[in-house]
Amino acid sequence: MPVTKLDLTGLKCPLPALMTRKAMKALSVGDRLEVHCTDPLAVVDIPALIQQSGDQIEASERSGDVIVFFIEKRNAAIANRD
């Protein structure tokens, strides 16, 4: 399945969550999104967003200040919402 990479390093809340939501809308079910963030609040905001949308965080990792989320698109309904 295709993987889309999203570099949100340097952006502050609420931009990482908002931009992740927008990127998820553009994906098809089964596609994956790799999100790179440096905002400490992303560890709360992005998992909450993904839980709400019905999609799945497959893994997350931290390297220094960078947090990486590996997300799978599971819910087709949110793909068509604005």
C-alpha positions as CSV (number, residue, x, y, z in Angstrom):
1,M,0.0,0.0,0.0
2,P,1.2,3.5,-0.7
3,V,2.9,5.5,2.1
4,T,2.5,9.3,2.2
5,K,5.1,11.2,4.3
6,L,4.1,14.4,6.0
7,D,6.8,16.6,7.5
8,L,5.3,18.8,10.2
9,T,8.5,19.4,12.1
10,G,8.6,23.0,13.5
11,L,4.8,23.4,13.5
12,K,3.0,24.1,16.8
13,C,-0.4,23.0,18.0
14,P,-3.0,22.9,16.5
15,L,-1.3,22.7,13.1
16,P,0.1,19.1,13.3
17,A,-3.3,17.7,14.1
18,L,-5.2,19.8,11.6
19,M,-2.7,19.0,8.8
20,T,-2.8,15.3,9.7
21,R,-6.6,15.3,9.5
22,K,-6.5,17.0,6.1
23,A,-3.9,14.5,4.8
24,M,-5.9,11.5,6.0
25,K,-9.0,12.7,4.1
26,A,-7.0,12.5,0.8
27,L,-6.0,8.8,1.4
28,S,-7.8,5.7,0.3
29,V,-8.6,2.9,2.8
30,G,-5.5,0.8,3.3
31,D,-3.1,3.7,2.5
32,R,-0.6,4.7,5.1
33,L,0.6,8.1,6.4
34,E,4.0,8.7,8.1
35,V,3.8,11.9,10.1
36,H,6.9,13.6,11.5
37,C,6.3,16.2,14.3
38,T,8.3,18.1,16.9
39,D,5.3,19.6,18.8
40,P,5.2,17.8,22.2
41,L,1.4,18.1,22.2
42,A,1.2,15.9,19.1
43,V,1.6,12.8,21.3
44,V,-1.8,13.6,22.7
45,D,-3.5,15.4,19.7
46,I,-2.7,13.0,16.9
47,P,-3.7,9.8,18.7
48,A,-7.0,11.5,19.8
49,L,-7.7,12.5,16.2
50,I,-7.0,9.0,14.8
51,Q,-9.1,7.3,17.5
52,Q,-12.0,9.7,16.7
53,S,-11.7,9.1,12.9
54,G,-11.7,5.3,13.2
55,D,-8.3,5.0,11.6
56,Q,-5.3,3.2,13.2
57,I,-1.9,4.2,14.5
58,E,0.3,1.2,13.7
59,A,3.3,2.5,15.5
60,S,5.0,5.6,16.8
61,E,8.6,6.3,17.7
62,R,10.7,9.2,19.0
63,S,14.1,10.2,17.9
64,G,15.3,13.2,19.9
65,D,12.7,15.9,19.4
66,V,11.1,14.2,16.4
67,I,8.0,12.1,17.0
68,V,6.9,9.8,14.1
69,F,3.5,8.3,13.7
70,F,2.7,5.5,11.3
71,I,-1.0,5.6,10.5
72,E,-3.2,3.4,8.4
73,K,-6.4,4.7,6.8
74,R,-9.2,2.4,7.9
75,N,-12.3,4.5,7.7
76,A,-13.7,5.5,4.3
77,A,-16.4,7.8,5.8
78,I,-14.0,10.6,6.8
79,A,-12.4,10.6,3.4
80,N,-15.4,12.5,2.0
81,R,-16.0,14.9,4.9
82,D,-14.7,18.5,5.1
